[in-house]
Amino acid sequence: MSENIIGIDIGSSKICAAAGKLDKSGKLKIVGESSVKCTGVKKGLIVDIDDTSECIKKCVTQLEGLIGENIEEAYISFPGVISELIGSKGIIAVSSVDREIKENDIKRVIKAAKDVTVESEKEIVGIIPNQYVIDGHDEIKDPLGMSGLRLELDAQLVVAQSTEVSNMLKSFNQAGIKINGIVFEPMAESEVALKSEEFEMGTALIDIGSDTSNISIFKDGNIVYNDHIPLGGDAITNDIAQCLKVPYSQAEFLKIEYGITGHDAKNNTLIQIKSEFDNAIKVDLNILKQIIEARIEEILLLIDKKMRKSGKYNGVSGIVILGGGISLFERIEELGKNLFEKPFRVAVIPYTESSNHIYASAIGVVQDVSDRLKTKKNGEEVTLKNSKNALLRKNKIKKEIEEDDDDIQEEYNSLMSKIKKFLTEFF
């Protein structure tokens, strides 16, 4: 049996994988990372099983070359966009004569908490224990070995659209990868992005992807909120392409090479690039940075509005941002602190020397599984149907997005005034 733990993340634009193993001292070491662009996923939803499975194969093959062994099974991250979180409670009488709580009692109370009816088109894919209660004494994380007459469990049920779960399973099955277990993507990311005290004090973790930005709030050691807005880094690329009349590929290059990762804008700094039909055009670096900043500000403002509507905003003491591109923008921390009026920082991902966040979720999955292998708490099996950290919640996929569309459009119209200034110049 391989010592390597494989974590795979299906993002909006990439499939990312990481391999790690525990050394002799029990410390996790990441031994390989790989990523492949994928067009089979849109806004967290699998829209092309064949393309997604092929990308999974390519990503795994790359990782196999790095670690020098075949990969046939893995743990995966599960996006919150296709799931919801429902509160539930289970209550049982402790079965043993000596009233010591054993593994079977924990399994029974978990089963009791899962004994609820969900909508016909959905299914329960996991359960997250928030706390156990023994004879009225709460805030117990691990009741194994303790004594009591009655055991209760306050938990969150992981519920997802059956079709979306099926599409994900089919994609991995078609790729020849057995799924050993799942970890909720925000929880996986929090494993590597948040400090231990941030879990307790109230922290929002923002992951800005290519076409969605996910928002998770952690408080008192639990995830208490998860949602998203349908905007990400691709919106910046589209703005650049439209404003500067350059092909999308060139706009992406400009965004990464000049707008985000460096190159100070000086007066009258011009960049010459090829446009359509091999025509050369000159781009004002100051204008480029203003276009990028206007869209980043819009995304952050919409995230702020979403959090305020959640009712959890006052409990947020600080904000941590993740993202392969926007987190690298030179003024992101300054913008974040000014807009949110709260402590704001860019996440630092351990185990990797680069500042790239694209592997955060895959590495987080490996971290989560390795922690459970070390502790082996409650003898838990890491399976798709019952994974302790399969923290999935609903963003109320259809209805809520439709309801929020009007609010987002209204906010969008007002915030686009900055970009319109550029449009009038270039069209």
Secondary structure, 3 states (H helix, E strand, C coil): CCCCEEEEEECCCEEEEEEEEECCCCCEEEEEEEEEECCCEECCEECCHHHHHHHHHHHHHHHHHHHCCCCCEEEEEECHHHEEEEEEEEEEECCCCCCECCHHHHHHHHHHHCCCCCCCCEEEEEEEEEEEEECCEEEECCCCCCECCEEEEEEEEEEEEHHHHHHHHHHHHHCCCEEEEEEEHHHHHHHHHCCHHHHHHCEEEEEECCCCEEEEEEECCEEEEEEEECCCHHHHHHHHHHHHCCCHHHHHHHHHHHHHCCCCCCCCCEEEEECHHHCEEEEEHHHHHHHHHHHHHHHHHHHHHHHHHHCCHHHCCEEEEECCCHHHCCCHHHHHHHHHCCCEEECCCCCCCCCCCCCHHHHHHHHHHHHHHHHCHHHCCCCCCCCCCCCCCECCCCHHHHHHHHHHHHHHHHHCHHHHHHHHHHC
